[in-house]
Amino acid sequence: MLNTSGFMGKMLLFVAIITAPVVIVSYWLVSHELLSIEYALLLSLTPIGPAVLVYNRLLLEVSALTERMGLAATDPLGKHIEGNASRGGLLPVNEFFLTMQQYKRVLAKMFTDVKTQQENSSRLFDLLPNAVFVLDKKRCITSFNQAASKLFENLTLSDEITTYLRHPALLKAIDGALIGSALNASVEFELPNRQVHYVEAHMVKVEGENPEDDQLIITLHDLTSAKKTEKMRVDFIANASHELRTPLAILIGSIETVLGPASEDRDAQARFLQIMKAQSDRMSRLIDDLLSLSQIEMDEHTRPSKSLNLNELLTSVSDMLFAKAASLEKEIQLDLPKTAISIIADPNQLTQVFTNLTDNALKYSREKAPVIIKLSAVKQNIEISVIDQGEGISLEHLPRLTERFYRVDRDRSREVGGTGLGLAIVKHIVARHRGHLEIRSVLGKGSVFTVKLPN
């Protein structure tokens, strides 16, 4: 027997209901003297045994059916329904299980459709180019896409948004959007990282069935490229107008002289034509460097993807500058490891970096002093140092050497053909490769320019 609540009472009630008609019939037969009391009593007790057996059988079947229904509720697509569909018994449970099988097929189709929709939504969510966060009422992250995970490393769903975004204006806008005072708000702010990102955040509140179920969707639109482009445009106009003014003034003056006082003086014309050529070359170099710098800054946030053998690249740079070094009576010495070192890099840009640094070292080192290019692997970095034996640079100038158009000695820089953009170009190329430029210098002994790149 099953130990169920009120089992005995319910069983006695069931037995009483079953035996009651027999007892009534027996009583009627006795009252009409058609049956003796002994036989009537025996007849009345006869249904009790079968009633108890039937009651227990029904109880077992109902319990089994309840168990199967519980399993169906917790796992509606499981195989236990088919496995028990052919069960026999006193109750017509086969029809019930058949109905459950039909509902199961309907549920399976519905679950498959919902799962497909969820997978498609999740795939589209991750394919969005902008970082997207979903926040709850407590500003905790409940969901994010791959763009957000890439922008913020080690992103977890348990964190508050303030773990990654702390800009006061943004947090104020988030709070306003959550309480409903600022719908569809947007905020522009700077996102500090290895390179500064300019971001515009759009916020949309999604109301749930209950106020506690409200959610806030934050989309971060990267404005860095647009800001960089605008800044480059402004800087280009300002710097170019400043740097081109002097050579243009010299050109205009030389042309006026050649057309005027020196129109009949062949020697003077030749001298002024040489000046005009030098200034034209200077303007051409300046424009080339400005365009190069603009292109590098546009690509600064895109990481290179090619494998590059640094031993071969530095050897190639040395070969390209061999003739210049010989004309200056100087020598380029390579200090390279026997085992080749390769990294992921842009070969053209790194060639530009080390050509620029080596060319500067040749220009500013002492007469007949060698320029050394040293390559080595240090811990997790690759270090390439260009070492000269020049006059050195004062400490106060070192932090500003990579600024555009900054020159320690303007007259000497112009004399050797410098535009003031070389180290700025180097800095931005190295930044694109997720490295950094280190400059050390001692007055009277020389300078060391070291490019450190991740291995």
Buried (B, 14 or more C-beta within 10 A) or exposed (E): EEEEEEBEEEBBEBBEEBBEEBBEBBBEBBEEEEBEEEEBBEBBEEBBEEBBEBBBEBBBBBEBBEEBEEBBEEEBEEEEBEEBBEBEBEBEBBEBBEEBEEEBEEBEEEEEEEEEEEEEEEEEBBEEEBBBBBBBBEBBBEBBBEBBBEBBEEBEEEBEBEBBBEBEEBBEBBEBBBEEEBEEBEBBBEBEEEBEBBBBBBBEBEEEEEEEEBBBBBBBBBBBBEBBEEEBEEBBEEBBEEBBEEBEEBBEBBEEBBEEEBEEEEEBBEBBEEBBEBBEEBBEBBBEBBEBBBBBBBBBBEEBEEEBBBBEBBBBBBEBBEEBBEEBEBBBEEEBEEEEBBBBBBBEBBBBBBBBBBBBBBBBBEEEBBBBBBBBBEEEBBBBBBBBBBBBBEEEBBEEBBEBBBBBBEEEBBEEEBBBBBBBBBBBBBBBBEBBBBBBBEEEEBBBBBBBBEE
